[in-house]
Protein backbone atom coordinates (compact mmCIF):
# COMPACT_ATOMS: atom_id res chain seq x y z
CA UNK A 1 0.00 0.00 0.00
CA UNK A 2 1.61 3.22 -1.21
CA UNK A 3 0.71 6.72 0.03
CA UNK A 4 -0.19 8.91 -2.96
CA UNK A 5 -1.33 12.22 -1.49
CA UNK A 6 -3.37 13.83 1.23
CA UNK A 7 -7.09 14.49 0.80
CA UNK A 8 -6.20 18.21 0.95
CA UNK A 9 -3.94 17.77 -2.12
CA UNK A 10 -6.98 16.85 -4.24
CA UNK A 11 -8.66 20.03 -5.59
CA UNK A 12 -12.34 20.43 -4.69
CA UNK A 13 -13.26 21.02 -8.35
CA UNK A 14 -10.42 19.34 -10.21
CA UNK A 15 -8.08 16.39 -9.95
CA UNK A 16 -4.75 15.21 -8.62
CA UNK A 17 -2.64 13.49 -11.28
CA UNK A 18 -0.18 10.64 -10.72
CA UNK A 19 1.37 7.84 -12.75
CA UNK A 20 1.28 4.09 -12.17
CA UNK A 21 3.07 1.17 -13.79
CA UNK A 22 1.05 -1.73 -15.18
CA UNK A 23 2.31 -5.34 -14.79
CA UNK A 24 3.46 -5.16 -18.44
CA UNK A 25 5.71 -2.21 -17.55
CA UNK A 26 3.50 0.27 -19.39
CA UNK A 27 2.90 3.62 -17.65
CA UNK A 28 -0.66 4.85 -17.12
CA UNK A 29 -1.94 8.14 -15.69
CA UNK A 30 -4.52 8.17 -12.89
CA UNK A 31 -6.55 11.00 -11.41
CA UNK A 32 -7.86 11.42 -7.89
CA UNK A 33 -11.14 13.34 -7.55
CA UNK A 34 -13.56 14.18 -4.79
CA UNK A 35 -16.66 12.00 -4.97
CA UNK A 36 -19.80 11.93 -2.84
CA UNK A 37 -18.40 9.11 -0.70
CA UNK A 38 -14.80 10.36 -0.46
CA UNK A 39 -11.95 10.13 -2.97
CA UNK A 40 -12.18 8.16 -6.21
CA UNK A 41 -9.40 7.23 -8.64
CA UNK A 42 -9.84 6.79 -12.38
CA UNK A 43 -7.46 6.14 -15.26
CA UNK A 44 -6.89 9.44 -17.01
CA UNK A 45 -8.59 8.96 -20.36
CA UNK A 46 -11.99 9.40 -21.97
CA UNK A 47 -13.70 6.11 -22.75
CA UNK A 48 -14.86 7.45 -26.13
CA UNK A 49 -11.34 8.36 -27.26
CA UNK A 50 -8.58 6.82 -25.09
CA UNK A 51 -5.93 9.24 -26.38
CA UNK A 52 -7.90 12.11 -24.83
CA UNK A 53 -6.76 12.86 -21.29
CA UNK A 54 -9.32 14.13 -18.76
CA UNK A 55 -6.58 15.89 -16.76
CA UNK A 56 -4.36 17.51 -19.37
CA UNK A 57 -1.71 18.51 -16.85
CA UNK A 58 -2.86 22.10 -16.39
CA UNK A 59 -3.15 23.57 -12.91
CA UNK A 60 -6.29 22.37 -11.14
CA UNK A 61 -6.53 19.20 -13.18
CA UNK A 62 -9.62 17.78 -14.86
CA UNK A 63 -12.60 20.05 -15.35
CA UNK A 64 -15.47 19.17 -13.03
CA UNK A 65 -19.00 20.37 -12.55
CA UNK A 66 -21.68 19.16 -10.13
CA UNK A 67 -19.76 16.02 -9.17
CA UNK A 68 -18.93 15.04 -12.75
CA UNK A 69 -15.62 14.87 -14.63
CA UNK A 70 -15.85 16.61 -18.02
CA UNK A 71 -14.02 15.38 -21.11
CA UNK A 72 -12.32 18.50 -22.51
CA UNK A 73 -12.74 17.33 -26.12
CA UNK A 74 -16.24 15.84 -26.28
CA UNK A 75 -18.00 17.35 -23.28
CA UNK A 76 -19.04 13.90 -22.05
CA UNK A 77 -19.54 13.96 -18.28
CA UNK A 78 -18.52 11.06 -16.04
CA UNK A 79 -19.94 10.69 -12.53
CA UNK A 80 -17.01 11.20 -10.13
CA UNK A 81 -18.28 8.48 -7.79
CA UNK A 82 -19.23 5.73 -10.27
CA UNK A 83 -17.29 6.74 -13.40
CA UNK A 84 -20.44 6.24 -15.48
CA UNK A 85 -21.29 8.56 -18.38
CA UNK A 86 -24.91 9.15 -19.35
CA UNK A 87 -24.42 11.74 -22.12
CA UNK A 88 -22.34 12.74 -25.14
CA UNK A 89 -20.04 10.56 -27.20
CA UNK A 90 -19.09 8.35 -24.22
CA UNK A 91 -22.70 7.68 -23.17
CA UNK A 92 -23.13 4.26 -21.57
CA UNK A 93 -19.43 3.80 -20.78
CA UNK A 94 -17.63 3.81 -17.43
CA UNK A 95 -14.15 5.06 -16.58
CA UNK A 96 -11.53 2.51 -15.52
CA UNK A 97 -11.32 2.51 -11.73
CA UNK A 98 -8.13 2.29 -9.69
CA UNK A 99 -8.53 1.19 -6.06
CA UNK A 100 -7.55 3.71 -3.39
CA UNK A 101 -8.25 3.98 0.32
CA UNK A 102 -8.34 7.05 2.57
CA UNK A 103 -6.93 6.73 6.07
CA UNK A 104 -6.39 9.59 8.51
CA UNK A 105 -6.46 12.16 5.69
CA UNK A 106 -4.01 10.30 3.43
CA UNK A 107 -4.85 8.60 0.12
CA UNK A 108 -3.24 5.19 -0.45
CA UNK A 109 -3.01 3.15 -3.64
CA UNK A 110 -4.53 -0.25 -2.81
CA UNK A 111 -4.92 -1.62 -6.34
CA UNK A 112 -2.85 -4.80 -6.71
CA UNK A 113 -2.93 -4.48 -10.51
CA UNK A 114 -0.68 -1.37 -10.60
CA UNK A 115 2.31 0.15 -8.81
CA UNK A 116 2.83 3.82 -7.96
CA UNK A 117 5.46 5.34 -10.25
CA UNK A 118 5.43 9.07 -9.40
CA UNK A 119 3.33 12.20 -8.93
CA UNK A 120 2.26 14.00 -12.09
CA UNK A 121 1.80 12.75 -15.61
CA UNK A 122 3.74 10.12 -17.52
CA UNK A 123 6.17 12.64 -18.98
CA UNK A 124 6.65 14.54 -15.71
CA UNK A 125 9.18 12.11 -14.23
CA UNK A 126 12.26 13.82 -15.66
CA UNK A 127 11.24 17.39 -14.80
CA UNK A 128 11.40 18.46 -18.44
CA UNK A 129 8.39 19.57 -20.48
CA UNK A 130 7.37 17.60 -23.55
CA UNK A 131 8.45 19.15 -26.80
CA UNK A 132 8.81 18.10 -30.39
CA UNK A 133 10.83 21.21 -31.14
CA UNK A 134 14.56 21.03 -31.82
CA UNK A 135 15.06 24.36 -30.04
CA UNK A 136 16.23 24.20 -26.43
CA UNK A 137 16.17 26.84 -23.74
RAWO-V559796 format. One record per backbone hydrogen bond with DSSP energy under -0.5 kcal/mol. CO is the residue of the C=O (numbers start at 0). NH is the residue of the N-H. If there is no record, write none. Layout:
BEGIN
((CO	NH) (CO	NH))
END
This chain:
BEGIN
((1	108) (4	106) (5	8) (5	9) (6	9) (8	10) (10	13) (12	63) (15	31) (16	119) (17	29) (18	116) (18	117) (19	27) (20	114) (21	24) (25	21) (27	19) (28	43) (29	17) (30	41) (31	15) (32	39) (34	37) (37	34) (39	32) (40	97) (41	30) (42	44) (48	45) (48	51) (50	52) (51	45) (53	55) (53	62) (57	60) (59	14) (62	69) (64	67) (66	79) (67	64) (68	77) (69	62) (70	74) (75	70) (76	85) (77	68) (78	82) (82	94) (83	78) (84	91) (86	89) (87	90) (89	92) (92	84) (94	96) (95	42) (98	109) (98	110) (100	102) (100	107) (102	105) (104	6) (105	102) (105	107) (106	3) (106	4) (107	100) (107	109) (108	1) (109	111) (110	113) (112	22) (114	20) (117	18) (120	123) (121	124) (123	126))
END
